[in-house]
């Protein structure tokens, strides 16, 4: 049990993690649990959420997960709508700079691979310890992936001792609602889900194309897997830069053994690609229901086939994917 005084002091807790006196996972879980218990802080009630594997065609547990979150859509504050993947930081719009978020939302600060970062509680959580990793919070950086941020996020993944710890990124037009450089972080395991890997992580991949980069196969949306290693951040940053140059929305899953980069169509307001962020495209379907509906009954009816169709709705045309892949492979330095 961590000292309550330490949990209430983000700077001291960050120093304790950096000094090796407190393990990252212990700090994250304890600080997040404290925030969940604070009256009026959280907008989602995880006690009412249901998560379970979708059903496969033979009725057994499928490879995808379904999450039914009663009332989340009505409690969550709507985000901005963007018309480009790369947009300048807007000082007048909502962002995560110090002084604009409530002090109790800040869990701790960390320097990750030389980058100053802050970990905030996500007040509309989608799972255990759902947090935000904000890159240089006072720097006014837009939601644009680069190598420095990727190195920081990968350092956080490697600092966790839990295989189910996941970090994700949503670009503008791919369900990012705030144009301030941040990643999503959470644990996959929880009530109803006893898995360490998401469906996209277990999808087979073809031969190496460049520097640990491989094309996924047998998955509802075309994507690339990047094996973890000393050059992972550079290869990923190069690939993402190509997508940014072509104004292609993208979602990214960072995990301990490999990362998955997903180019996709731009999200729409209420059509097939609405609400498909990194978590959904990686294999966990989020279903919004009204407070009076039965979340368990809804979850039990979900099938792998339904989740596959949802994921496939965000896919870009095959010829566009092929052109992007060719340019990425030529751009990555061996």
ABEGO torsion letter per residue (X at the ends): XBBAAAAABAAAAAAAAAAGABBAAAAAAAAAAAAAABBGABABBAAABBBBBBBBAAGBBBABBBBBBBGAAAABBBBBBBABABBBBBAABBBABBGABBAAABABBBBBGGBBBBBBBBABBAEBGBBBBBBGAAAGBBBBBBAAAAAAAAAAAAABABAABBBBBBBBGAGBABBBBBBBBBBABEBGBBBABBAAAABBBBBBABGGBBBBBGBABBBBBBBBEAAAAAAAAAAAAAAAAAGBBBBBBBBAABBBBBBBBBBBAABAABGBBAAAAAGBBBBBBBAABBAAAAAAABBAAAAAAAAAAABBBAAAAAAAAAAAAAABBX
